[in-house]
Amino acid sequence: IQQFEKFTYKTYKFYLGGDLIYLKQIRLRNRNYTFFVNADAMGKSLQGLTGIIVLITVLSTIIKRTEKRLLEKERYPETWLKYTSLEIEEVYSAFQGFMMISAVLGFIDEENGLLYFINFDHPKPILERNNKYQFLESKIHKKLGFPGVLQNYEITRIPLFYNDVIFVGSDGKDEVLINQSINEDETFSLKLLKESKGELKTFIEKLNQSAIIIDDLSILKMVFKNNVSFDQIYKFYNTSNISYQDFNQWYKDLKKEFFFFLKKRQYQRIIDLFQNLVEHYPFDDDILYWYSYSCRKLKLYTKATDIGERLMNFNKSHKKNILNLMYCYEKMNHLFRLDYLLGELNKIETNEKFLNKIKKTIKK
């Protein structure tokens, strides 16, 4: 972290700014996750610092509550991220646009390496895998505290493997002066990071050599060092250090077997075999949906809605999942949820005839 404003008082040096890096181990559903935040509050100096103090206060309160309450500990990581974001959003919205914050909030499952994150108008995180650098694409949400916006949060999932490196940084590394002009090349910091071979000290040196830093600057580097094993999730390889290439083959064979059982309508077999996968490694939308569908076919409506709602946190445009959830809630007589789901369906469905049919069915 390099805050832009620097001053001295007597023999002491002080730094003021609005960038934050926050790390904390959090235990959810009997699993350890590394929770991380890289945030950039609006304004420099005292204004930015005030925004960050507010964020730290809210985060500390949420985490203490999580450590003490069983209900909070039983949340899935994506659900915890969603409600944490909603709580932060509620606090910042009280400032009516005078205090906003861009941020990336995320979790890394310390055992299997699944990365969950949500981006609030922050620079895209960068993944380095086998010396190749790339941006991690995700839905970009409005800044936290952006006035008059009711956001629909979607959590992004990325599988990580041994020695994968994640970089999350503020726009201080991108919005720099080059030849007296603001840099407009979005890939500038990615290229510089590649030249620096991922070493932050070298990166900062190169950044100072090629540009003038005009804002607070913060970069978080995380290296995943655990050997990923899927033995406890779904057995296929006997290795404890599965590579990215092995994973692709594992994934292909996994889906082949999953859809074989689905075609045979062996729904109980699907639930028995894939329960751990869905619980601890929810990386695939198709598997989540068809697992939920299998629960529905066996009239396990509570379980079906539980998985379907998880999929909603990842993908709000999955039409079949929305319809499946509506069917289950109707069977459970939880009609309060149907209006919300109908609203979500209305955003993605262009066939008016189909929509009207659904509305008439609900009205009945």
C-alpha positions, 0 to 999 in steps of 0.5 A: 500500500502506498497512500498518496498524501504524505506528511511529517510531524516532528520526527514522524512520517504519516500517510493518508489515503483511501486504499485498503487491503484486508485479510482474514481467515473465516470458517463457514460450514466447517471449512476454512476460507481466506477472506480478502478485500481490496478497496478504494474509497472516493477521494484522497487524503482525509475523505478517502481515509474516512471512507476506509474507516467506515468500511473497516468498522462494518467489516469488523462488526460482520466478522465478529458476528460471524464468529459468534452466531451459528446461523452466520457460520452456516452460510455458504461463502457466496451467500455470506459475500452477498449479505456482507455486500448488502450490509456495506451497501446499506451503510454507504447509501446513507451518505447519498453519493458523497461517500462511495467505494470501489472494491473486490471482495472474495473468498478462497477455499483453503482446501480446494482452491475455489475462488469466489469474488464480487467486483464493485467497479474495481480494476479486474483481478489478474490471474497468473498461471504457468507464467501466463497473465490474464484478467479475470472476467466477471460482472462489474457492479456499481460502486458501493454507495452509488445513489439510486441503484438497486443492485443484483449481485452475482458472485464469480467462481474461478478454480485455482491450482497449485502455484496459481497467483491472484493479483487484486489492485486499485486503479492507482496502478492504472490511472497514472501519468505517461508523457503528461497524459492520463494512461488509457491503456487498460492492459498497462499494468498487466503488461508491466506485471508480466515484465516484472514476473509477478514480483511486486517490488520490481513492478513498483520500480518499473511503474515509477520508471515509466509513469508518475503515480498520482493516486493511492496505490494498493496491490494484493498478491495471493499465491495458492500453495495447497495441493488440490485433491478431489478425493473427498469431492468426487473421486477420479484421479488418485493424485493429490496435486491435480493440474489445470490440464488434469482438471479439464479431463476430470471435468469432462468425465465428471459431466459425462457420468452426471448426464448418464445418470440424468438420462437414465432418470437415476435421480437418487444416484445423482444426489448420493454421488454428487452431494459433496461436489455441489456442497464444496465445489459449486463451480458449474451452473449445469451441475447445480441446476440439474442437481436441483432438478433431481431433488425436485423430481424426488419431491425434496423441495427444500433441498432443491430450493437450497441449491437453486438459490445458490445458483441464483447467487452465481447466475441470475439469468439461468431461466430454467433455474428460475422456473424450477425454483418457482415450481418448488416454492409453489409446491412448498406453498412459499408464495412470497418468493414467486413475485421476486422470481417472476421479476427476475424472469421478466428481465431475461424473457422476451417471449410475452406469450410465455410470460403471460402464461406463467403469470396466469398460472401464478395468479391461479 
